[in-house]
Amino acid sequence: MTVDVAVGGTAVRDVDYTVSGGTATFAAGSDTTTWTLTILDDDVPELDKTIIVSVVPSEAGAYVLGFPNTVTFTLRDDDVFTLASAPDLDNPFLLSLGVVNPGSTPLTFNLAQSDVFYSVDRSDSGRLELDNFALPTNASTVTFNWQAVNDDGISNPLQLGFDFPFGDQVYNTVRVHTNGFLTFEPLPNPSGTYRAPTDLPNAANTAPAALLAPFWTDLGLDGQSSVRFGRLDNSTFVVEYRNVPKFPVLFVTQRINFRVVLRANGTVYFQYNSSQFTGGMRAGFQNADRTIGQTLFTTANSITYPTTFRLTPVDWITPASNTLTVPAGETAFANWWVASWLLDYGDYEQTVTLVNPNSPVGEIEVTLNLNNRPFWMQAGWQADAEGWFFSDWAGILSEVARPWHYHLDFGWFVPYASTATTAMIWSAENGWISLNQDWAGFAYLHNTQSWHFMRR
């Protein structure tokens, strides 16, 4: 006789267990049979789960159920994570790239990142919105030294209020030019107008050294326009060009609004609000030697408005070693250090190269993408008026000041690897803690190997 068997509970079939089938067969004259349920082990700490096995009624009336016809098993968790006792907030973490060598001889690669000293990404929304770096009400108007009447002017050095790394140099002042660029060095030709933008890098005296050019072209100033600067805090300096017209100022309908933001960690933002400008220009940068640089775009109508370009020093990612050897028929891992303290929240992209000039493989270019958004941003949570985030699965927390934030249950913490539904955090009081949307408000504390139900 064959009976139907159903399996339920909170455990998941083929994830937490497998079964031999949906029926069990009794031999003629026997009152016992074998039906197999196999537990699947894993290394993920979880809450206890149930497995409920039932003999279900026969649709054809072939048998009558006795009592009890159901048995419940509890699946106990036996997993413990072994993690470092504390993260090192002053040191980078590793990104690993697996390289496969299907050939019969070893391959040795030289590892490097691009020699352009900024990694560039762009955002039309999100945390790079224009209002994030709005000038304070006490911002100052830039005073220019003019080459002509209200034209081709450059400021005296303006104090940044912090040391700013740019290329292989460090600066604490910057000069602002009416023609839509900033420079950390004196102009190579003090009497030059610098009205005609060029592609970058450019070693000729027609291009300034140590240059940041958000909108380099022949601009002018009139009574409707202004160039102002100010410090938002001890690590943020902003220069804003507002309603600036194309020169000569008879082109009053061709105006541009943009700003440049310098952060003490070396990050630069080019932010563009609106433009009626037509014609050629240059946006880009180059180093003090005018040997390394990049042109971002060349015409005003080649981008949409508003938009932001973020320039992040490529030192945020560097090879952990200069070479990688991959044995024949094997896989090896190329590692890059990621300096997380240089990164604002957002998505980052950088091309790295593996070069073997002595083999047919030649050069391999790989684009690495890093999502540097913590779980509350990935999940799209909104803070209340006092800055608290409320979650059914991650508790109550406040975004205070990177890298430290505050959790109502765990105190000060740093977010680490996370998705929109999972997170690993390190708490100053409790050590490593795992959060997961599937754990219904429980958190796993690795130091004590225990579960904690969070306030919600």
KOLKE-295997 format. One record per residue (C-alpha): x, y, z; residue in one letter; residue number from 1. Coordinates in nm, 2 decimals, m for minus. Layout:
N
> X | Y | Z | A | NUM
...
***
This chain:
456
> 0.00 | 0.00 | 0.00 | M | 1
> 0.12 | 0.35 | m0.09 | T | 2
> 0.04 | 0.66 | 0.12 | V | 3
> 0.09 | 1.02 | 0.04 | D | 4
> 0.34 | 1.22 | 0.25 | V | 5
> 0.34 | 1.60 | 0.28 | A | 6
> 0.63 | 1.81 | 0.43 | V | 7
> 0.59 | 2.17 | 0.57 | G | 8
> 0.73 | 2.39 | 0.84 | G | 9
> 0.96 | 2.69 | 0.83 | T | 10
> 1.26 | 2.50 | 0.69 | A | 11
> 1.30 | 2.51 | 0.31 | V | 12
> 1.30 | 2.20 | 0.10 | R | 13
> 1.62 | 2.14 | m0.11 | D | 14
> 1.79 | 2.42 | 0.10 | V | 15
> 1.76 | 2.28 | 0.45 | D | 16
> 1.66 | 1.93 | 0.37 | Y | 17
> 1.57 | 1.68 | 0.09 | T | 18
> 1.31 | 1.39 | 0.09 | V | 19
> 1.30 | 1.06 | m0.09 | S | 20
> 0.97 | 1.14 | m0.25 | G | 21
> 0.61 | 1.24 | m0.19 | G | 22
> 0.49 | 0.89 | m0.11 | T | 23
> 0.58 | 0.59 | 0.12 | A | 24
> 0.51 | 0.23 | 0.03 | T | 25
> 0.43 | m0.05 | 0.27 | F | 26
> 0.51 | m0.40 | 0.16 | A | 27
> 0.22 | m0.66 | 0.18 | A | 28
> 0.16 | m0.77 | 0.53 | G | 29
> 0.40 | m0.51 | 0.68 | S | 30
> 0.31 | m0.23 | 0.92 | D | 31
> 0.64 | m0.03 | 0.88 | T | 32
> 0.82 | 0.13 | 0.59 | T | 33
> 1.12 | 0.35 | 0.53 | T | 34
> 1.08 | 0.71 | 0.40 | W | 35
> 1.40 | 0.92 | 0.40 | T | 36
> 1.44 | 1.29 | 0.50 | L | 37
> 1.80 | 1.42 | 0.47 | T | 38
> 1.92 | 1.73 | 0.66 | I | 39
> 2.14 | 1.96 | 0.45 | L | 40
> 2.41 | 2.13 | 0.65 | D | 41
> 2.55 | 2.48 | 0.57 | D | 42
> 2.78 | 2.73 | 0.73 | D | 43
> 2.53 | 3.02 | 0.77 | V | 44
> 2.41 | 3.10 | 1.13 | P | 45
> 2.03 | 3.09 | 1.13 | E | 46
> 1.73 | 3.07 | 1.37 | L | 47
> 1.60 | 2.73 | 1.45 | D | 48
> 1.35 | 2.59 | 1.19 | K | 49
> 1.07 | 2.33 | 1.19 | T | 50
> 1.01 | 2.04 | 0.96 | I | 51
> 0.65 | 1.90 | 0.98 | I | 52
> 0.59 | 1.56 | 0.82 | V | 53
> 0.23 | 1.44 | 0.77 | S | 54
> 0.06 | 1.14 | 0.62 | V | 55
> m0.23 | 1.30 | 0.42 | V | 56
> m0.57 | 1.15 | 0.35 | P | 57
> m0.62 | 0.93 | 0.04 | S | 58
> m0.82 | 1.10 | m0.23 | E | 59
> m0.94 | 0.75 | m0.35 | A | 60
> m1.03 | 0.63 | 0.00 | G | 61
> m0.76 | 0.36 | m0.02 | A | 62
> m0.67 | 0.40 | 0.35 | Y | 63
> m0.80 | 0.56 | 0.67 | V | 64
> m0.57 | 0.78 | 0.88 | L | 65
> m0.50 | 0.70 | 1.24 | G | 66
> m0.38 | 0.94 | 1.51 | F | 67
> m0.13 | 1.09 | 1.53 | P | 68
> m0.06 | 1.13 | 1.16 | N | 69
> 0.19 | 1.43 | 1.20 | T | 70
> 0.54 | 1.46 | 1.35 | V | 71
> 0.74 | 1.78 | 1.39 | T | 72
> 1.12 | 1.81 | 1.39 | F | 73
> 1.32 | 2.11 | 1.51 | T | 74
> 1.62 | 2.19 | 1.30 | L | 75
> 1.88 | 2.33 | 1.54 | R | 76
> 2.15 | 2.56 | 1.40 | D | 77
> 2.51 | 2.46 | 1.47 | D | 78
> 2.70 | 2.73 | 1.28 | D | 79
> 2.94 | 2.99 | 1.42 | V | 80
> 3.12 | 3.25 | 1.22 | F | 81
> 3.48 | 3.30 | 1.30 | T | 82
> 3.58 | 3.66 | 1.22 | L | 83
> 3.84 | 3.92 | 1.31 | A | 84
> 3.78 | 4.08 | 1.65 | S | 85
> 3.76 | 4.43 | 1.50 | A | 86
> 3.80 | 4.60 | 1.16 | P | 87
> 4.09 | 4.83 | 1.10 | D | 88
> 3.93 | 5.16 | 1.00 | L | 89
> 4.26 | 5.31 | 0.90 | D | 90
> 4.35 | 5.03 | 0.65 | N | 91
> 4.19 | 4.93 | 0.31 | P | 92
> 4.02 | 4.61 | 0.23 | F | 93
> 4.08 | 4.37 | m0.06 | L | 94
> 3.90 | 4.32 | m0.39 | L | 95
> 3.99 | 3.99 | m0.55 | S | 96
> 3.98 | 3.90 | m0.92 | L | 97
> 4.01 | 3.54 | m1.02 | G | 98
> 4.23 | 3.48 | m1.33 | V | 99
> 4.21 | 3.15 | m1.50 | V | 100
> 4.50 | 3.00 | m1.70 | N | 101
> 4.37 | 2.72 | m1.93 | P | 102
> 4.71 | 2.68 | m2.10 | G | 103
> 5.00 | 2.44 | m2.03 | S | 104
> 5.25 | 2.70 | m1.92 | T | 105
> 5.24 | 2.95 | m1.63 | P | 106
> 5.15 | 3.31 | m1.70 | L | 107
> 5.29 | 3.61 | m1.52 | T | 108
> 5.11 | 3.94 | m1.53 | F | 109
> 5.20 | 4.29 | m1.43 | N | 110
> 4.92 | 4.46 | m1.23 | L | 111
> 4.84 | 4.83 | m1.26 | A | 112
> 4.55 | 5.08 | m1.26 | Q | 113
> 4.51 | 5.36 | m1.50 | S | 114
> 4.77 | 5.64 | m1.49 | D | 115
> 4.48 | 5.89 | m1.50 | V | 116
> 4.48 | 6.01 | m1.14 | F | 117
> 4.10 | 6.03 | m1.11 | Y | 118
> 3.84 | 5.77 | m1.15 | S | 119
> 3.53 | 5.95 | m1.30 | V | 120
> 3.17 | 5.85 | m1.25 | D | 121
> 2.85 | 6.05 | m1.31 | R | 122
> 2.51 | 6.08 | m1.15 | S | 123
> 2.20 | 6.26 | m1.24 | D | 124
> 2.03 | 6.20 | m0.91 | S | 125
> 2.08 | 6.05 | m0.56 | G | 126
> 2.34 | 6.16 | m0.31 | R | 127
> 2.52 | 6.37 | m0.57 | L | 128
> 2.23 | 6.62 | m0.60 | E | 129
> 2.32 | 6.98 | m0.65 | L | 130
> 2.17 | 7.09 | m0.31 | D | 131
> 2.42 | 6.87 | m0.12 | N | 132
> 2.69 | 7.13 | m0.16 | F | 133
> 2.49 | 7.45 | m0.17 | A | 134
> 2.69 | 7.75 | m0.08 | L | 135
> 2.64 | 7.90 | 0.27 | P | 136
> 2.47 | 8.24 | 0.29 | T | 137
> 2.80 | 8.40 | 0.40 | N | 138
> 2.98 | 8.29 | 0.09 | A | 139
> 3.23 | 8.54 | m0.05 | S | 140
> 3.24 | 8.69 | m0.40 | T | 141
> 3.57 | 8.61 | m0.59 | V | 142
> 3.78 | 8.92 | m0.66 | T | 143
> 3.96 | 8.89 | m1.00 | F | 144
> 4.27 | 9.05 | m1.14 | N | 145
> 4.16 | 9.14 | m1.49 | W | 146
> 4.35 | 9.11 | m1.82 | Q | 147
> 4.08 | 9.32 | m1.99 | A | 148
> 3.78 | 9.51 | m1.87 | V | 149
> 3.57 | 9.24 | m1.68 | N | 150
> 3.73 | 8.97 | m1.89 | D | 151
> 4.00 | 8.70 | m1.85 | D | 152
> 4.04 | 8.75 | m1.48 | G | 153
> 4.21 | 8.52 | m1.22 | I | 154
> 4.19 | 8.55 | m0.85 | S | 155
> 4.47 | 8.56 | m0.59 | N | 156
> 4.52 | 8.23 | m0.41 | P | 157
> 4.21 | 8.14 | m0.20 | L | 158
> 4.26 | 7.95 | 0.12 | Q | 159
> 4.10 | 7.61 | 0.12 | L | 160
> 4.12 | 7.56 | 0.49 | G | 161
> 4.27 | 7.21 | 0.45 | F | 162
> 4.54 | 7.02 | 0.26 | D | 163
> 4.41 | 6.90 | m0.07 | F | 164
> 4.59 | 6.61 | m0.25 | P | 165
> 4.60 | 6.66 | m0.63 | F | 166
> 4.80 | 6.42 | m0.84 | G | 167
> 5.13 | 6.38 | m0.67 | D | 168
> 5.11 | 6.72 | m0.50 | Q | 169
> 4.93 | 6.87 | m0.20 | V | 170
> 4.79 | 7.22 | m0.20 | Y | 171
> 4.61 | 7.45 | 0.05 | N | 172
> 4.52 | 7.73 | m0.19 | T | 173
> 4.35 | 7.75 | m0.53 | V | 174
> 4.31 | 8.02 | m0.80 | R | 175
> 3.98 | 8.08 | m0.98 | V | 176
> 3.96 | 8.20 | m1.34 | H | 177
> 3.66 | 8.37 | m1.50 | T | 178
> 3.69 | 8.13 | m1.80 | N | 179
> 3.55 | 7.84 | m1.61 | G | 180
> 3.86 | 7.67 | m1.45 | F | 181
> 4.06 | 7.64 | m1.13 | L | 182
> 4.43 | 7.60 | m1.10 | T | 183
> 4.66 | 7.52 | m0.81 | F | 184
> 4.97 | 7.67 | m0.97 | E | 185
> 5.04 | 8.01 | m1.12 | P | 186
> 4.95 | 8.05 | m1.49 | L | 187
> 5.24 | 7.94 | m1.71 | P | 188
> 5.19 | 8.26 | m1.91 | N | 189
> 5.08 | 8.54 | m1.67 | P | 190
> 4.97 | 8.76 | m1.95 | S | 191
> 4.77 | 8.49 | m2.13 | G | 192
> 4.40 | 8.51 | m2.17 | T | 193
> 4.33 | 8.14 | m2.17 | Y | 194
> 4.01 | 8.19 | m2.37 | R | 195
> 4.06 | 7.89 | m2.60 | A | 196
> 4.02 | 7.55 | m2.43 | P | 197
> 4.23 | 7.26 | m2.53 | T | 198
> 4.21 | 6.88 | m2.49 | D | 199
> 4.38 | 6.75 | m2.18 | L | 200
> 4.65 | 6.67 | m2.10 | P | 201
> 4.83 | 6.94 | m2.28 | N | 202
> 5.19 | 7.03 | m2.20 | A | 203
> 5.19 | 7.36 | m2.39 | A | 204
> 5.16 | 7.70 | m2.21 | N | 205
> 4.82 | 7.74 | m2.36 | T | 206
> 4.69 | 7.50 | m2.09 | A | 207
> 4.73 | 7.58 | m1.71 | P | 208
> 4.91 | 7.34 | m1.49 | A | 209
> 4.74 | 7.16 | m1.20 | A | 210
> 4.41 | 7.23 | m1.37 | L | 211
> 4.05 | 7.16 | m1.28 | L | 212
> 3.83 | 7.27 | m1.56 | A | 213
> 3.45 | 7.21 | m1.51 | P | 214
> 3.36 | 7.45 | m1.80 | F | 215
> 3.66 | 7.59 | m1.97 | W | 216
> 3.57 | 7.84 | m2.25 | T | 217
> 3.55 | 8.22 | m2.30 | D | 218
> 3.32 | 8.34 | m2.03 | L | 219
> 3.25 | 8.69 | m1.90 | G | 220
> 3.08 | 8.86 | m1.61 | L | 221
> 2.79 | 9.11 | m1.61 | D | 222
> 2.54 | 9.25 | m1.35 | G | 223
> 2.34 | 8.93 | m1.36 | Q | 224
> 2.62 | 8.69 | m1.29 | S | 225
> 2.86 | 8.61 | m1.01 | S | 226
> 3.14 | 8.38 | m0.90 | V | 227
> 3.14 | 8.30 | m0.53 | R | 228
> 3.33 | 8.07 | m0.29 | F | 229
> 3.29 | 7.93 | 0.06 | G | 230
> 3.36 | 7.65 | 0.30 | R | 231
> 3.07 | 7.42 | 0.40 | L | 232
> 3.28 | 7.26 | 0.68 | D | 233
> 3.64 | 7.19 | 0.77 | N | 234
> 3.67 | 6.95 | 0.47 | S | 235
> 3.46 | 7.10 | 0.19 | T | 236
> 3.54 | 7.40 | m0.03 | F | 237
> 3.30 | 7.52 | m0.30 | V | 238
> 3.33 | 7.76 | m0.60 | V | 239
> 3.00 | 7.85 | m0.77 | E | 240
> 2.96 | 8.01 | m1.11 | Y | 241
> 2.61 | 8.15 | m1.13 | R | 242
> 2.43 | 8.27 | m1.44 | N | 243
> 2.77 | 8.33 | m1.62 | V | 244
> 2.73 | 8.44 | m1.99 | P | 245
> 2.94 | 8.36 | m2.29 | K | 246
> 3.18 | 8.64 | m2.38 | F | 247
> 3.13 | 8.89 | m2.52 | P | 248
> 2.84 | 8.96 | m2.28 | V | 249
> 2.61 | 9.04 | m2.57 | L | 250
> 2.55 | 8.66 | m2.57 | F | 251
> 2.33 | 8.72 | m2.26 | V | 252
> 2.10 | 8.43 | m2.35 | T | 253
> 2.38 | 8.18 | m2.34 | Q | 254
> 2.45 | 8.13 | m1.97 | R | 255
> 2.57 | 7.85 | m1.75 | I | 256
> 2.53 | 7.75 | m1.38 | N | 257
> 2.79 | 7.52 | m1.23 | F | 258
> 3.00 | 7.46 | m0.92 | R | 259
> 3.32 | 7.29 | m0.82 | V | 260
> 3.34 | 7.11 | m0.49 | V | 261
> 3.68 | 7.01 | m0.33 | L | 262
> 3.68 | 6.76 | m0.05 | R | 263
> 3.98 | 6.71 | 0.19 | A | 264
> 4.01 | 6.34 | 0.09 | N | 265
> 4.09 | 6.45 | m0.27 | G | 266
> 3.75 | 6.40 | m0.42 | T | 267
> 3.62 | 6.66 | m0.67 | V | 268
> 3.27 | 6.72 | m0.79 | Y | 269
> 3.18 | 6.91 | m1.11 | F | 270
> 2.81 | 6.99 | m1.07 | Q | 271
> 2.60 | 7.14 | m1.35 | Y | 272
> 2.26 | 7.29 | m1.28 | N | 273
> 2.14 | 7.45 | m1.61 | S | 274
> 2.27 | 7.58 | m1.93 | S | 275
> 2.16 | 7.77 | m2.24 | Q | 276
> 2.52 | 7.76 | m2.37 | F | 277
> 2.60 | 7.64 | m2.72 | T | 278
> 2.93 | 7.57 | m2.89 | G | 279
> 3.26 | 7.42 | m2.78 | G | 280
> 3.42 | 7.41 | m2.44 | M | 281
> 3.63 | 7.16 | m2.23 | R | 282
> 3.56 | 6.98 | m1.91 | A | 283
> 3.85 | 6.79 | m1.76 | G | 284
> 4.17 | 6.80 | m1.55 | F | 285
> 4.55 | 6.76 | m1.57 | Q | 286
> 4.83 | 6.74 | m1.32 | N | 287
> 5.11 | 6.99 | m1.23 | A | 288
> 5.35 | 6.84 | m1.49 | D | 289
> 5.07 | 6.86 | m1.76 | R | 290
> 5.15 | 6.50 | m1.85 | T | 291
> 4.85 | 6.32 | m1.70 | I | 292
> 4.49 | 6.43 | m1.75 | G | 293
> 4.16 | 6.36 | m1.91 | Q | 294
> 3.90 | 6.55 | m2.12 | T | 295
> 3.55 | 6.46 | m1.99 | L | 296
> 3.34 | 6.63 | m2.26 | F | 297
> 3.38 | 6.90 | m2.52 | T | 298
> 3.04 | 7.06 | m2.59 | T | 299
> 2.78 | 7.20 | m2.35 | A | 300
> 2.50 | 7.01 | m2.51 | N | 301
> 2.67 | 6.68 | m2.48 | S | 302
> 2.54 | 6.63 | m2.12 | I | 303
> 2.20 | 6.66 | m1.96 | T | 304
> 2.12 | 6.91 | m1.68 | Y | 305
> 2.13 | 6.89 | m1.39 | P | 306
> 2.42 | 6.64 | m1.35 | T | 307
> 2.73 | 6.57 | m1.14 | T | 308
> 3.07 | 6.43 | m1.23 | F | 309
> 3.26 | 6.29 | m0.93 | R | 310
> 3.64 | 6.26 | m0.96 | L | 311
> 3.78 | 6.02 | m0.71 | T | 312
> 4.16 | 5.98 | m0.67 | P | 313
> 4.26 | 5.64 | m0.82 | V | 314
> 4.47 | 5.58 | m0.51 | D | 315
> 4.14 | 5.44 | m0.37 | W | 316
> 4.24 | 5.12 | m0.55 | I | 317
> 4.59 | 5.00 | m0.59 | T | 318
> 4.74 | 4.65 | m0.66 | P | 319
> 4.84 | 4.45 | m0.35 | A | 320
> 5.14 | 4.33 | m0.55 | S | 321
> 5.31 | 4.43 | m0.87 | N | 322
> 5.28 | 4.08 | m1.04 | T | 323
> 5.05 | 3.78 | m1.05 | L | 324
> 5.17 | 3.43 | m1.16 | T | 325
> 4.89 | 3.19 | m1.26 | V | 326
> 5.01 | 2.82 | m1.28 | P | 327
> 4.92 | 2.62 | m1.59 | A | 328
> 4.56 | 2.49 | m1.57 | G | 329
> 4.49 | 2.68 | m1.25 | E | 330
> 4.32 | 2.99 | m1.11 | T | 331
> 4.50 | 3.26 | m0.91 | A | 332
> 4.37 | 3.58 | m0.76 | F | 333
> 4.48 | 3.93 | m0.84 | A | 334
> 4.42 | 4.15 | m0.53 | N | 335
> 4.36 | 4.53 | m0.52 | W | 336
> 4.36 | 4.73 | m0.20 | W | 337
> 4.05 | 4.96 | m0.16 | V | 338
> 4.10 | 5.27 | 0.05 | A | 339
> 3.74 | 5.29 | 0.18 | S | 340
> 3.79 | 5.62 | 0.37 | W | 341
> 3.85 | 5.80 | 0.04 | L | 342
> 3.50 | 5.71 | m0.08 | L | 343
> 3.17 | 5.89 | m0.04 | D | 344
> 2.86 | 5.68 | m0.06 | Y | 345
> 2.78 | 5.57 | m0.41 | G | 346
> 2.89 | 5.34 | m0.70 | D | 347
> 3.25 | 5.34 | m0.81 | Y | 348
> 3.41 | 5.21 | m1.13 | E | 349
> 3.78 | 5.17 | m1.21 | Q | 350
> 3.96 | 4.99 | m1.50 | T | 351
> 4.26 | 4.79 | m1.40 | V | 352
> 4.51 | 4.61 | m1.63 | T | 353
> 4.69 | 4.28 | m1.63 | L | 354
> 4.98 | 4.29 | m1.88 | V | 355
> 5.18 | 4.00 | m2.01 | N | 356
> 5.38 | 4.14 | m2.30 | P | 357
> 5.56 | 3.80 | m2.36 | N | 358
> 5.26 | 3.59 | m2.43 | S | 359
> 4.96 | 3.59 | m2.67 | P | 360
> 4.74 | 3.70 | m2.39 | V | 361
> 4.89 | 4.05 | m2.40 | G | 362
> 4.69 | 4.30 | m2.20 | E | 363
> 4.37 | 4.23 | m2.01 | I | 364
> 4.15 | 4.52 | m1.90 | E | 365
> 3.90 | 4.46 | m1.62 | V | 366
> 3.64 | 4.71 | m1.49 | T | 367
> 3.58 | 4.68 | m1.12 | L | 368
> 3.26 | 4.81 | m0.97 | N | 369
> 3.21 | 4.88 | m0.61 | L | 370
> 2.88 | 4.96 | m0.44 | N | 371
> 2.97 | 5.18 | m0.14 | N | 372
> 2.61 | 5.23 | m0.02 | R | 373
> 2.52 | 5.09 | 0.32 | P | 374
> 2.21 | 4.87 | 0.36 | F | 375
> 1.97 | 5.15 | 0.47 | W | 376
> 2.04 | 5.34 | 0.15 | M | 377
> 2.02 | 5.02 | m0.07 | Q | 378
> 1.69 | 4.94 | 0.09 | A | 379
> 1.56 | 5.29 | 0.02 | G | 380
> 1.46 | 5.37 | 0.38 | W | 381
> 1.37 | 5.73 | 0.47 | Q | 382
> 1.47 | 5.89 | 0.80 | A | 383
> 1.22 | 6.06 | 1.02 | D | 384
> 1.25 | 6.43 | 1.12 | A | 385
> 1.51 | 6.35 | 1.39 | E | 386
> 1.72 | 6.14 | 1.15 | G | 387
> 1.63 | 5.78 | 1.27 | W | 388
> 1.57 | 5.49 | 1.03 | F | 389
> 1.32 | 5.23 | 1.14 | F | 390
> 1.33 | 4.87 | 1.00 | S | 391
> 1.16 | 4.54 | 1.07 | D | 392
> 1.48 | 4.35 | 1.02 | W | 393
> 1.77 | 4.58 | 1.10 | A | 394
> 1.63 | 4.77 | 1.41 | G | 395
> 1.65 | 5.14 | 1.47 | I | 396
> 1.96 | 5.33 | 1.36 | L | 397
> 2.08 | 5.69 | 1.29 | S | 398
> 2.32 | 5.79 | 1.02 | E | 399
> 2.56 | 6.01 | 1.22 | V | 400
> 2.90 | 6.07 | 1.06 | A | 401
> 3.10 | 5.83 | 0.85 | R | 402
> 3.24 | 5.58 | 0.92 | P | 403
> 3.06 | 5.56 | 1.26 | W | 404
> 2.68 | 5.55 | 1.30 | H | 405
> 2.45 | 5.47 | 1.59 | Y | 406
> 2.22 | 5.16 | 1.65 | H | 407
> 1.96 | 5.18 | 1.93 | L | 408
> 2.04 | 4.82 | 2.04 | D | 409
> 2.41 | 4.80 | 1.96 | F | 410
> 2.55 | 5.15 | 2.01 | G | 411
> 2.82 | 5.29 | 1.78 | W | 412
> 2.87 | 5.08 | 1.47 | F | 413
> 3.04 | 5.07 | 1.12 | V | 414
> 2.85 | 4.92 | 0.82 | P | 415
> 3.05 | 4.66 | 0.62 | Y | 416
> 2.94 | 4.42 | 0.34 | A | 417
> 2.57 | 4.47 | 0.28 | S | 418
> 2.28 | 4.44 | 0.04 | T | 419
> 1.93 | 4.57 | 0.05 | A | 420
> 1.83 | 4.27 | 0.26 | T | 421
> 2.15 | 4.17 | 0.45 | T | 422
> 2.42 | 4.34 | 0.64 | A | 423
> 2.74 | 4.28 | 0.84 | M | 424
> 2.82 | 4.55 | 1.09 | I | 425
> 3.08 | 4.60 | 1.36 | W | 426
> 2.97 | 4.74 | 1.69 | S | 427
> 3.22 | 4.90 | 1.93 | A | 428
> 3.03 | 4.72 | 2.22 | E | 429
> 2.94 | 4.39 | 2.06 | N | 430
> 3.18 | 4.32 | 1.78 | G | 431
> 3.07 | 4.16 | 1.46 | W | 432
> 2.69 | 4.14 | 1.40 | I | 433
> 2.49 | 3.99 | 1.11 | S | 434
> 2.15 | 4.12 | 1.00 | L | 435
> 1.92 | 3.95 | 0.76 | N | 436
> 1.57 | 4.03 | 0.64 | Q | 437
> 1.48 | 3.66 | 0.67 | D | 438
> 1.55 | 3.65 | 1.04 | W | 439
> 1.24 | 3.85 | 1.14 | A | 440
> 1.41 | 4.11 | 1.36 | G | 441
> 1.67 | 3.89 | 1.51 | F | 442
> 2.04 | 3.97 | 1.49 | A | 443
> 2.33 | 3.72 | 1.52 | Y | 444
> 2.61 | 3.83 | 1.76 | L | 445
> 2.93 | 3.65 | 1.66 | H | 446
> 3.13 | 3.73 | 1.97 | N | 447
> 2.88 | 3.56 | 2.20 | T | 448
> 2.74 | 3.32 | 1.93 | Q | 449
> 2.39 | 3.43 | 2.03 | S | 450
> 2.07 | 3.57 | 1.89 | W | 451
> 1.93 | 3.91 | 1.99 | H | 452
> 1.58 | 4.04 | 1.91 | F | 453
> 1.60 | 4.41 | 1.82 | M | 454
> 1.37 | 4.69 | 1.91 | R | 455
> 1.16 | 4.80 | 1.62 | R | 456
***
